[in-house]
Amino acid sequence: MGDPARSDITGCWAEPTETSEIVDGRLAVRTGWTVASPPNVDLRPDDHVEFAGIEYDITGGVMPIPSVTGALSASKFTLVRWEG
């Protein structure tokens, strides 16, 4: 099957979401980001994204956000990483 394709996505804005810790016989930490990217970004829910040198899963869908003029159109998605 080979290595997956890699490509850079520029012009994104990322904001941290909540970080949670679950202790139920083990320690698990969930970290996430909400990302606004340029419109029509080529991502699917099963893709992985590397951000700041850390690999994240996309959780949910990649949602297009149109604007009336097109000047503020974007795509929005959430990145999540579990450790532990």
Beta strands, then each sheet from edge to edge (+ up, - down):
strand 1: 13-16
strand 2: 20-23
strand 3: 27-37
strand 4: 48-51
strand 5: 54-65
strand 6: 74-83
sheet 1: 1+ 3- 2+
sheet 2: 1+ 3- 6+ 5- 4+
end
